[in-house]
Amino acid sequence: MSRPLFNCLIRTHHITSRKKVQRVRRAASQFDVDWVLIRYGGSPGIMFGEAHDATALTEWVAAVKALRYKDFRCVIRPQPAPPTARGPPLLATGFSETEAVADFAKQMELRGLEDWWKRGMGYSTDGG
C-alpha cells in the first residue's frame, strides 16, 4: 500500500528574489518535502508543496513564512491530498519553477489537482 500524500498551497504578492527561492529549496530538502513547484517572476507568487509527512510539510510552510514574503498566505494548509491526486512515482519529484500561471495550472492538472488548485486560488468556489 502506498503512503498518503499531503499537499499545501501558498500564495504571495510576488516571488522575485533568487536568494529566497534558494532558501525555499533548501528548506524543502531539509524537511524532506517530496515536491515543490514555484511560480517565479512576478505577481502572483505561488508555491505548491507535496510530502508524505504532514509534519514535514507544516515545518516547510513555517520556514517559507519566516522568509517574510509580502502578502504571504497559506491558502490551503497541509492536508491529505484529494482522492483525485496523482503523485510520485508517476510524476516528477524535487523542485520545479515556472514563470507562467498557466504552466502552474497545467502541472496541477497533471497531478489531478486542478479543482483543488482552482478553489485555493479563488478561481472556483464549488465543491467539486
Helices and strands as residue ranges (DSSP letters): E 6-12, H 18-30, E 35-39, E 45-51, H 54-65, E 73-80, E 94-98, H 101-110, H 114-121
